[in-house]
Amino acid sequence: MIEIKNLMFQPLTLHLAGDGGGLHLKPREVRKLGREYLSPEMEAAEKRGFISIKREAVEDASGAIEQAAGANKAKPKKTRKKRS
């Protein structure tokens, strides 16, 4: 299995090797695929910095992929009190 992450802040569509289908990635989305679907277009996109490809995807105990740092929740802003 490989793990592909869209590094851009816009959607990205790539061709899959083999069956001729496509892969649609949302901004900063991470997906897992079988190695047989890795296409030359994906390798070119990795060289250009559009995606990152992890050749050996790591799963946690529940079988879920860990999300990248961009998935952190935003902290609420602190407000200043007015002086009387």
C-alpha positions, 0 to 999 in steps of 0.5 A, a space after each residue: 500500500 502507498 499513501 498519497 497526500 495532496 500538498 496543495 490548497 486546491 483539489 487535484 485529479 490524477 490518472 490511475 495506472 492499470 484500469 484507466 480510472 482517476 483519483 480525486 483528492 480534496 485539498 490536503 487530503 490523504 488517501 491509500 492505494 495499492 502499489 499497482 495504481 501508482 502511475 507515471 503522472 503521480 510520480 511526476 506530480 510528486 517531483 513537482 511538489 503537488 503530492 507526497 507519496 509514502 511508499 509504506 503507509 503506516 496504520 494505527 491499531 484501529 486501521 485509520 490513517 493519521 491525519 496531518 498537522 493541517 487537520 488540527 482544530 483552530 483555537 478560539 481567539 482571546 478577547 480583551 476586556 475594556 477598561 472602565 
